[in-house]
Amino acid sequence: MFVVEKLLALLIELLLPLTIGYLLRRWKRLNTKAVDRLMEWNVYLFFPLLGILSIWTMKINVGFIWLPVLGVVMQIVPGILAFILVKKKFNNSLEQGSYILASMLSNRGTVGLLSIYILFGEEGYTLGRLVMLFNSFVIYLLCYPLAQYFYQKENILFQSRISFKSLFLNRTQLPVLGVLIGLLLNVTGLPRPEFLKTSFDLLIRLSAWTSLLPVGYAMDFEAMKGYYGKTLELLGIKFILTPAVTLLLARLVISDPHILWTVGILSLAPTAVNAVVAAKINNINYHLPMASFITTTLVYLLIVFPIILFLL
């Protein structure tokens, strides 16, 4: 009963907004601009707020310093592997950039943290946020500029219009600001008001919905069908190589089994919704990461997460 209940909870949290987003497009009940605005709210509002609230009360000590480092490993390892493979698979720069994003960005912020929240509650969620402490830095200071680089590479004439400032100083860095504010509040020791704790759960759901509903809306199965086979290698990268390397390093510095479980679950996250968002915002091929998001998420829901539940 526990396994079925937890699996159904994750399925509802994940599939319901995706399905509603897809149906809204089919029924033409929502226009593209409104959907893009939802996506922007998640990046510019909910992610910064969750960063502030979760890090504010986080118990940070020297013993936990390895967790955010391992969080970066989860992103860099698949990124390096994708760089090795990408030129042999794609000639188009827009597809090359999308493939690297699909490999490098894992859905730890939605699927990973929801899985941990369902299994371990707010304590587990906060620990997961600590693992992802540098996540915003990697996404918004590395991956978004990287996506823009591949867009520029494909559109040489457009490069002169993009400045260094526009790449690294813009609204997509607001989640980074949220992390910094959360760290500042944490260090000062200012207590978090009790009413904010009750809003934490609501913000998690709002963030998930404003992230997943636009992705469901953008699903184009006809455009994606050519990419399913080309992204199969990502199954091995995400569910075998990345967790293997991450847990190997984690065992060297962590002995607490609960923390190891948290690290392991996050390292098994499928392709990120943010890979689709980053590709779409930066005008590179978003159908490729969308195809990877669907295949890796299905494998996670049908195989990986049930295995985790049985092992627990």
Buried (B, 14 or more C-beta within 10 A) or exposed (E): EEEEEBBEBBEEBBBBBBBBBBEBBEEEEBEEEEBBEBBBBBBBBBBBBBBBBBBBBBEBEEEBEBBBBBBBBBBBBBBBBBBEBBEEEBEBBBBBBBBBBBBBBBBBBBBBBBBBBBBBEBEBBBBBBBBBBBBBBBBBBBBBBBBBBBBBBBBEEEEEEBEEEEBBEEEBBBBBBBBBBBBEBBEEEEEBEEEBEEEBEEBBEBBBBBBBBBBBBBBEEEBBEEBBEBBEBBBEBBBEBBBEBBBEBBEEEBEEEEBBBBBBBBBBBBBBBBBBBBBBBBBBBBBBBBBBBBBBBEBBBEEBBBEBBEEE
